[in-house]
Amino acid sequence: MADAPDTQIVDIDVSAEMEASFLEYAYSVIYSRALPDARDGLKPVQRRIVYQAQEMGVRPDRPYVKSARIVGEVMGKLHPHGDSAIYDALVRMAQPWALRLPLIDGHGNFGSLDDGPAASRYTEARLAPASLALTADLDEDVVDFVPNYDNKLQQPSALPAAIPNLLVNGATGIAVGMATNMAPHNLVEVVSAARHLLDNPRATLDELMRFVPGPDLPSGGKIVGLDGVREAYESGRGKFTTRATTRIEKVTARRQGIVVTELPYMVGPEKVIEKIKDGVTAKKLEGISAVTDLTDRHHGLRLVIEIKNGFNPEAVLEKLYRHTPLEDSFSINAVALVEGQPRTLGLRELLKVWVDHRVTVVRRRSEYRLKARKDRLHLVDGLLVAILDIDEVIQIIRAADDASIARERLRTAFDLSEIQAEYILELRLRRLTKFSRLELENEKSELLAQIAELEEILGSESVLRSLVGREMEAAAAEHGTPRRTILLADGGALSPATPAAGAKAPALSLEIEDSPCYALLSTTGLVARTAEDVAPERDGRRSPHDALRSVVHASARADVGVVTTGGRIVRLSLLEVPALAPTSEPPSLGGGTPVAQLVALERGEEIVGLVPLDGAAPLALATAGGVVKRVRADDLPNRDEWEAISLDDGDAVVGAGVAPDGTDLILIADDAQLLHFDASLVRPQGRAGGGIAGIKLGAGARVIFFGAVPVGTEAVVATVAGPSDALPGTAAGSAKWTPLEEYPTKGRATGGVRAHRFLKGEDALLLAWAGPAPARASSGAGQPLDLPEEAGRRDGSGAAMPAPVAGLG
């Protein structure tokens, strides 16, 4: 040590140093790496990727650039970590099965659920349209900027986030001592809930869940059981079960199979195949002869599980749910940074943070724009003063020895500010023409109008929040997509397999008893059958999950007809339809299956109802153009599908039902006209017939409901009115219901009578229904909505609904 007099040895306590170093590391992971900000829903690396790509000009309308270039820019300027971490984040932001609304538009091999992506030098990327909504108005001082890691550049502390990214895309991250795991949601639903909270700051969780009933996963599938979802929305922690979308169909001439078209969130087909093979080897799964993955980029996921002869596919499917990832669980742990601190947030808190952020962003943007327009108006006023006496201005400038003298003389001569005088000195002479003067006067008028508008926004909290709400709705209209995940109120469990007599190992029974039942179709498109001859309503009590569009009495081994908007009837075997468990309460459609998965629909075609195919009575159909037709029972062919009515171009079937003589045929148009008459006025036709005039429609009106009700039935009419140009699922509208006996019968091909009086802002019926009492309403996710009390007048106005109505039945 004598040779190194400057060397100094410092004694430290190792435990204290370890504690301080680990605490610093933990802080860094929590705040700078693993947890998203509740305002824009992005972790730091994601925010830096989006921001730097925006700065590079890699927008959706520009060509792709190498992913390695974006990674390099982010690493060199903003993110002091390895390129692999940045590229992994970029890849996930481009994967449509990982995010509900991808933020990066990737070109090349970005991997799959079972395989990783190609290296960054082989792939290309640019911002997706949703990212532009995250960065909109970023240059107008709407958020605070902070220094980057070396204090040479600035980066936003959070993005403006015109979309609720944290709820829409979810998040996952593991920090030190805490983690976050959040499920994706539907943009339109989240925005609807945010707008409701914006207008009603004291809104309860139950009110918000009318808009956001549950997650909407990128892979689709089903969520079975909603108790865990509500628990997560209330406390920030909860667990729910996800299930694959499957259907049972013939895969060969003699064998049935289970076809999987959607898997649980973040589950790949190779993982499912591996678990099935393990289950078969371990004797946990029986009745499976082969598993084939027919997935491709054109047709999407298609996993075919072939069932051995003699086994019940439904019972095999129940075993698959139990022993493979076809049924999986998702645990929500909603931890995010709020004002720099990690917090566990429920649905209401998450929405409130984003709503408050958007209010702050719009307020700061308005303040920035107001200042910019006032500054511009100040310059325009100076230019107009100079143009009025342009000769003197030129004389002053020519006589001055330098710019400073000219500036002071201009200020003195025309009473200008220093900024105005400097701007005049820098102005080109060609701007001082008569045409430029007119332009300046027009610009001044526009600036004054814009300043008045901005001052009104900043001067009124209600005007400011109204603007925020309109911008939310516009973002949902631009980037929103329909719900993909089906929410089931209960588990929808299938009956367990029973062992065959004398068999050593459990065998799955193929026989299904041909007992009487009801076939049910809900307003959300779920189809099911009751397990016994029990009507879906008892003593006025309601099905807890959904409203019913069609109810057909049949038997378990019978066929029913599925009527489509294209005028086709498709045969559907009730053996393919799941049976609801018999209970003492009314059955729920929580265990139903989307009917579109059981029948093949043509492009643009939708399902309007179920009809019996026993040939006992004629069937009636009606179209949006007001045409009605009865089809003779003996004209129904013994085929899988057939055309029931010839449609004109642009026309579509809106409803169907059984219509013997003595049945009331009811048509309701979107201009609130209702007509009903006896079915005997419509002569039955063959299948090739095009029908006859049913209702006389007003200009631009279309029929939105058709139904057949036996005369003497205690029937009601329910209607929902609203603005015709509203974004679907966002306008709650007003609803009413009245007894059908309040509406007088009119002759066929007449205009009918008024069924609903529109309130201010309403111009059309959004929904209508007539049928046996009581009337039920449901949301887009199948949640029940309470209708108002009886209106009392058939042509009265409706009462405002608390949430948008998607179905009546």
Stockholm file with secondary structure:
# STOCKHOLM 1.0

chainA/1-809         MADAPDTQIVDIDVSAEMEASFLEYAYSVIYSRALPDARDGLKPVQRRIVYQAQEMGVRPDRPYVKSARIVGEVMGKLHPHGDSAIYDALVRMAQPWALRLPLIDGHGNFGSLDDGPAASRYTEARLAPASLALTADLDEDVVDFVPNYDNKLQQPSALPAAIPNLLVNGATGIAVGMATNMAPHNLVEVVSAARHLLDNPRATLDELMRFVPGPDLPSGGKIVGLDGVREAYESGRGKFTTRATTRIEKVTARRQGIVVTELPYMVGPEKVIEKIKDGVTAKKLEGISAVTDLTDRHHGLRLVIEIKNGFNPEAVLEKLYRHTPLEDSFSINAVALVEGQPRTLGLRELLKVWVDHRVTVVRRRSEYRLKARKDRLHLVDGLLVAILDIDEVIQIIRAADDASIARERLRTAFDLSEIQAEYILELRLRRLTKFSRLELENEKSELLAQIAELEEILGSESVLRSLVGREMEAAAAEHGTPRRTILLADGGALSPATPAAGAKAPALSLEIEDSPCYALLSTTGLVARTAEDVAPERDGRRSPHDALRSVVHASARADVGVVTTGGRIVRLSLLEVPALAPTSEPPSLGGGTPVAQLVALERGEEIVGLVPLDGAAPLALATAGGVVKRVRADDLPNRDEWEAISLDDGDAVVGAGVAPDGTDLILIADDAQLLHFDASLVRPQGRAGGGIAGIKLGAGARVIFFGAVPVGTEAVVATVAGPSDALPGTAAGSAKWTPLEEYPTKGRATGGVRAHRFLKGEDALLLAWAGPAPARASSGAGQPLDLPEEAGRRDGSGAAMPAPVAGLG
#=GR chainA/1-809 SS CTTCTTCCCCCCCHHHHHHHHHHHHHHHHIIIIISCBTTTCCCHHHHHHHHHHHHHTCCTTSCCEEHHHHHHHHHHHTCCSCHHHHHHHHHHHHCTTTCSSCSEEEESCCCCSSSCCCCTTTCEEEECHHHHHHHTTTTSSCSCEEECTTSSSEEESSCCCSSCHHHHHCEEEECSSCEEEECCCCHHHHHHHHHHHHHCTTCCHHHHHTTCCSCCCTTCCEEECSHHHHHHHHHSEEEEEEECEEEEEESSSSCEEEEEEECSTTCCHHHHHHHHHHHHHTTSSCSEEEEEECCBTTTBCCEEEEECTTSCHHHHHHHHHHHSTTEEEEEEECEEEETTEEEECCHHHHHHHHHHHHHHHHHHHHHHHHHHHHHHHHHHHHHHHHHHTHHHHHHHHHHCSSHHHHHHHHHHHHTCCHHHHHHHHHSCGGGSSHHHHHHHHHHHHHHHHHHHHHHHHHHCHHHHHHHHHHHHHHHHHHHCCCCCSEEESSCCCCCCCCCCTTCSSCCCCCCCCCCEEEEEEETTSEEEEESSSCCSCBTTBCCSSCCEEEEEEEETTCEEEEEETTSEEEEEEGGGSCEECCCSSCCCGGGCEEGGGTSCCCTTCCEEEEEECSCSSCEEEEETTSEEEEECGGGCCSSSEEECSCCCTTCCEEEEEECCTTEEEEEEETTSEEEEEEGGGSCCBCTTCCCEECBCCCTTCCEEEEEEEETTCCEEEEEEEECTTSCTTTCCCEEEEEEGGGSCCCCTTBCCEECCCCCTTCCEEEEEEEEESCCCEECTTSCEECCCSCCSSTTCCCEECSSCCCEEC
#=GC SS_cons         CTTCTTCCCCCCCHHHHHHHHHHHHHHHHIIIIISCBTTTCCCHHHHHHHHHHHHHTCCTTSCCEEHHHHHHHHHHHTCCSCHHHHHHHHHHHHCTTTCSSCSEEEESCCCCSSSCCCCTTTCEEEECHHHHHHHTTTTSSCSCEEECTTSSSEEESSCCCSSCHHHHHCEEEECSSCEEEECCCCHHHHHHHHHHHHHCTTCCHHHHHTTCCSCCCTTCCEEECSHHHHHHHHHSEEEEEEECEEEEEESSSSCEEEEEEECSTTCCHHHHHHHHHHHHHTTSSCSEEEEEECCBTTTBCCEEEEECTTSCHHHHHHHHHHHSTTEEEEEEECEEEETTEEEECCHHHHHHHHHHHHHHHHHHHHHHHHHHHHHHHHHHHHHHHHHHTHHHHHHHHHHCSSHHHHHHHHHHHHTCCHHHHHHHHHSCGGGSSHHHHHHHHHHHHHHHHHHHHHHHHHHCHHHHHHHHHHHHHHHHHHHCCCCCSEEESSCCCCCCCCCCTTCSSCCCCCCCCCCEEEEEEETTSEEEEESSSCCSCBTTBCCSSCCEEEEEEEETTCEEEEEETTSEEEEEEGGGSCEECCCSSCCCGGGCEEGGGTSCCCTTCCEEEEEECSCSSCEEEEETTSEEEEECGGGCCSSSEEECSCCCTTCCEEEEEECCTTEEEEEEETTSEEEEEEGGGSCCBCTTCCCEECBCCCTTCCEEEEEEEETTCCEEEEEEEECTTSCTTTCCCEEEEEEGGGSCCCCTTBCCEECCCCCTTCCEEEEEEEEESCCCEECTTSCEECCCSCCSSTTCCCEECSSCCCEEC
//
